[in-house]
Amino acid sequence: MRGAGAALAIVLALAACAPSKLAYGKVRSALVDAGLSDSNAACMAERMTNRLSIGQLKRLQALQGPKRGLADYVATVKRLGDAELLGVTTSAAALCASGLAPEKKR
C-alpha cells in the first residue's frame, strides 16, 4: 500500500510539471516570432512557463503582429491588463536581457 501511495505521488508530481514543459516550445517560438533573440526567447520561455498558468500562456500565444523588440513586446503584454502576466514577463525580460537569469545560456 505504501509503495502505491508513493508511486501515485510521483505520477501526480510529474503530471503537474508536464504542462509547463509542453508549453515551453510554443512560448519560445511565439517569443522568437515576436522579434526576440533566440537566447532571450529561450530564457524567458523557461521562466514564464514555470510561473504562469496555461490560460495566461495561451493569452501570450495569441499576441500577433509585426516583429518587434523586447520593449515593444512588454508594452503589448501590458495592454492585456493582467498584472501577474505583466510582472512575470517584465521580470523575465529584464533578467534574461541583462544575463542575470540563471536560465540564460551564455
Secondary structure, DSSP 4 states (H G I P E B T S, - for coil): -HHHHHHHHHHHHHHHHHHHHHHHHHHHHHHHHTT--HHHHHHHHHHHHHHS-HHHHHHHHT---S---HHHHHHHHHTT--HHHHHHHHHHHHHHHHT-STT---
